[in-house]
Amino acid sequence: MSDDDAKGPGPTSLSVTGALKAVTRTPVEVLEPAFIVGEVKLADGTVLKLRILVNTAYRLEGLTDEAGRPAYQLESLVIPSVVKWEAKP
């Protein structure tokens, strides 16, 4: 575990100042594709299980957070399934 990992998660967004500019994407191979699993509860009582598979990763050149960590763009597949729902009569 790196020192950055021990400090917990970093900022959730990037600060971009000035005029928008084109960003170069550099492909980064995904070595160990893994499903990320989470649940989402909807207002009607439905609970969805989401499995997310990251297919492709790109490093966004020249964009970093306040700590200097690089920004990435991910291409992924989201696979939803219904875990719980309330049947309507």
N, C-alpha and C positions, 0 to 999 in steps of 0.2 A: 504494500500500500504506500502510495506517495504521500508527501507532506500535504499536498493539496487535498487528497482524499480524506485525510485525518481531520481537516478543518470543516468538513461537511460540504454540502452543495454550494456552488457559487451563485452568482446572480442569475436570475431567470430570463434576462433579456440583455440585448446588446445596446450600447449607446452609440448612435450614429449622429454625427453633427455635420453641418454644412450641406452642400448640394449632394444629391444622390449620384452615385457613380456605378458603372458596371463592375461586377465582381467576378473574378475568375474562380471557377470551380475546379479543384483537383480531385480526381477519383481516388478513393482510399479503399483498398480491398477489405471486405468484411471477412475476417478469418474464421470466426465461430458464430455463424448465424444462430440466433436463439430466439425463442418465443418469449416475449415480454407479456405477462398476464396481469390483467386488472379488471375491476368490476365498476360498472356505472349504474347508479340507481336513478330511475326516471320518476317524474312527478306522478305518473299513474300507478306506481307501485312495482313496475317491472324492473327486474335487475338483469343487466346484460353482462356477460363475461366477454371481455375483449382479449384476443390474442393478437399480438402485433409481431410481425416478422420483418426485420430490417433486411432489405434486399441489397441496397447500394448506399454508400456513404460518400459525401464530397466534402472536402475541406474548403471553406470559403476564404480565399487568400486575402490577407490584409484586414480581416475582421477578427477582433479579439474582444474578450470581456475586460473588465477593469483590472483583473489579475494577470492579463496577458494570455489567457487560454484561448486557443483557436475556436472559431465557430464552424459548425458543420451543418450540412443539409442532408436529410435522410430520405430515401425512397423506401416505402414500406407497404406491406399488405396487412390490412386489418380484417380479422376474422371474428365476427360477432356471433354469440349464441345466447339464447334466452335461458336464464337460470331460474327465474321466478316470475310469475305473472298472476294476475287476478282475472279469472274468466268472467266475462260479462254475460248475464242471462239473456 
